[in-house]
Amino acid sequence: MAKKGDWVKIKQIVLEPHERAENIPEDTKKTPLTMWVKGILMEDAEIGQKAKIKTFTGRIVEGILVEENPRHIHDFGSPVPELIKAGMKAREILYGGEGNEQV
């Protein structure tokens, strides 16, 4: 049971599959457009129940409680070797190589 004042994550279906745009890929059309929002729980609730939260920006959002104390999990993915090489080449062209760069 999550308690009022806990940091939580909710989910809300924004668009059902039949409401989605016609010009999106077929596999995307079959899936609801879903929004996940983190915030402070306004009333006690259990996972799977409807819950209201207040976000850091002060918005009140209602959805299904999916997680207590959610972590911030994000990154920029795996390195792309071609982009690493392109970045090194760009620095060489722009600044004349490693020895000429200013910090």
N, C-alpha and C positions, 0 to 999 in steps of 0.2 A: 504494500500500500504506500503510494507516494503521498507525502504530507504537504499541506499548504505551505508555500515558501520554498519548496524544493526546486532545483534546476532540472527541467525535464524537456523531452522532445515529443511533439505531437505530429500527426499526419492528417492531411485534409485532402480529399479528392476535389480538384478544381474543375476538371472536365471529365465526364464519363466518355468511354470510347465513341459512342454515337454522336457526341457533341464536338468531337475533334475536327480540325480542318481537313478538307478533302485532299489537299496537295501534300500531305506528309507520307512518309514511307508506310507500306502496309503493316509491317510489324509494330510500328509506333501507333497506328490507328487502333490496334487491338488492345492497347494499354491505356488505362485512365491516366490523365495528367495529374500527378500527385505533388503536393507541397509538404515539406517537412519544416517545422519551425521549432526553435528552442526558446525557452523562456522560463519564467517563475510561475509555478503552479498557484492558481488562485483559490482552489478548494481541494481537499483530499480526494484522491481518485486511484483506481487500480488500472494496471496495464490492460488495454483493450476497451476501457470505458471512455465516454466523452469527457473532455476536460477543457478548461479555459486556462490560458496562460497570458502573462503580460511580458512582452518582449522588452529588450533593453531600450528600444526606441519608444516604448510606451503604448504600443498597439496591443489591443486585446484580441486574441485569436482563439477560436474554438476548433477542436479536432479530436481525434482518437489518440489517447496516451499510448506511446510506443516505447518509451525508454526513460528511466530515471538516471540522473547524472550522466548525460551523454557527453562523450569526448569529442573534441574537435579533431577529426581525422581527415586530412587532406594533404596532398602534395602535388608536385608538377609532373608526376609519372616518371618513367625510366628515361635516362639520358638518351638522346638521339645523336649517335656519332657524327652524322653529317652536319648537324647544327653546331656541335662543338668545333669541328674543323672550320665551318663557315665563320664562326665567331672569332677564332684565332686569325683567320685570313683577313677578316674585316678590321681587327685591331692593327694588323700589320699594314694594311693599306691606309687606314686613317691616321695612325700614330707613328708609323715607321718601325714597328716592332716593339718587343717587350721592353727594351732598354730606353725607349723614348716616352713611355706612358707616364702620366702624372697621377699621383694618388690623391 
